[in-house]
Amino acid sequence: MPQIIDAPVDVELSPDGDPRAFIWNRFEHTVIGQPQAVFKRTRWWENEGTPTRIDTELWRLDASRGGEEQHRYDLRRGIDGSWTLALDWG
């Protein structure tokens, strides 16, 4: 069962734009392997007016803090370019 985190994080991107590390609770977590971009459709039709965004950008990745055991995480990029650690899959 994933743990909901929903905490802001700083993300370091590769030259291709993929996440390669993020800072969470003052610790750097290094991405292991190739992160996977996932786009989740929002329920835009339930809001009034013109939607500003139809899809939510998520990145599923494996990362490790130092020599610790790796975990799977979901990072979410906001419409303003900010990043949120959404889930820790363990």
C-alpha positions in Angstrom: 0.0 0.0 0.0 1.5 3.4 -0.9 2.1 6.1 1.7 0.7 9.5 0.7 3.4 12.1 1.3 2.3 15.3 -0.7 5.5 17.2 0.3 7.2 19.8 -1.8 10.7 18.7 -3.1 13.5 20.2 -5.1 14.2 18.1 -8.2 17.4 17.9 -10.2 16.8 17.1 -13.9 18.9 15.4 -16.5 19.7 17.2 -19.8 16.7 15.3 -21.3 14.4 16.6 -18.6 14.0 13.4 -16.6 14.3 13.6 -12.8 17.7 12.3 -11.6 17.6 13.3 -7.9 15.3 15.0 -5.4 15.7 16.5 -2.0 13.2 15.4 0.6 13.6 16.2 4.4 17.1 17.6 3.7 18.4 14.4 2.2 19.2 13.8 -1.5 17.5 10.7 -3.1 19.3 9.6 -6.2 17.2 8.1 -9.0 18.1 4.5 -10.0 17.4 3.4 -13.5 15.0 5.1 -15.9 12.1 7.1 -14.5 8.8 6.6 -16.2 6.6 9.5 -17.1 2.8 9.0 -16.6 0.1 11.5 -17.4 -3.1 11.2 -15.4 -6.2 12.8 -16.8 -7.8 15.3 -14.5 -11.6 15.5 -14.1 -11.6 18.9 -15.9 -15.3 18.6 -16.9 -16.3 18.9 -13.3 -14.9 22.4 -12.9 -16.5 25.6 -14.1 -14.9 27.6 -16.9 -12.1 26.8 -19.2 -9.6 24.2 -17.9 -6.1 25.4 -17.5 -4.8 21.8 -17.5 -6.2 18.5 -18.7 -3.4 16.1 -17.6 -1.3 15.8 -14.4 2.4 15.0 -15.0 3.6 12.2 -12.8 7.0 10.5 -12.7 7.3 7.0 -11.2 10.8 6.2 -10.2 13.1 4.2 -8.0 15.4 6.1 -5.7 17.8 5.6 -2.8 19.1 7.9 -0.1 22.8 7.2 0.3 23.4 3.4 0.7 19.9 2.7 2.0 17.4 0.4 0.4 15.7 1.8 -2.7 12.0 2.8 -2.7 9.6 3.5 -5.5 8.2 7.1 -5.5 5.7 9.2 -7.5 6.8 12.8 -8.2 4.2 15.3 -9.5 5.1 18.4 -11.4 2.7 21.3 -10.9 1.5 23.7 -13.5 3.9 26.3 -12.2 6.9 23.9 -12.5 7.1 23.1 -8.8 7.5 19.5 -7.7 5.7 17.4 -5.1 6.6 14.0 -3.7 3.2 12.5 -4.0 3.6 8.8 -3.0 6.1 6.4 -1.4 5.4 2.9 -2.7 8.0 1.4 -0.4 
